[in-house]
């Protein structure tokens, strides 16, 4: 039999090999589309409510040690992980970067820009 994937992608793991028996609907391989990779991160509960979609994010990947990429929060999961007390967010990069599944990233989320703080101070001083 020939098995054809519904989209172009990269095989990341073979689960069964030729000659092995499989049950109906069993996974045979894992594939991913390199163009669809996002950075997924867990945010501690104490900061989870401060985030919104489209917030700016600075990303440092261990694979690119001298580069700081920029991105935005594209998706926020609507619940906290009950065991870890974290909220999952997904970051889309602004410029293309070769990502691989399992890469480690350090994120810095810009909660408020200096201009917003200056505006708030001016408003409070002018009353």
Secondary structure as UniProt FT lines:
FT   STRAND          10..14
FT   TURN            18..19
FT   TURN            24..25
FT   STRAND          29..32
FT   HELIX           34..36
FT   STRAND          39..44
FT   HELIX           45..48
FT   TURN            49..50
FT   TURN            53..54
FT   STRAND          56..61
FT   HELIX           62..64
FT   TURN            65..66
FT   STRAND          69..81
FT   TURN            82..85
FT   STRAND          86..93
FT   TURN            101..102
FT   STRAND          105..109
FT   HELIX           114..126
//
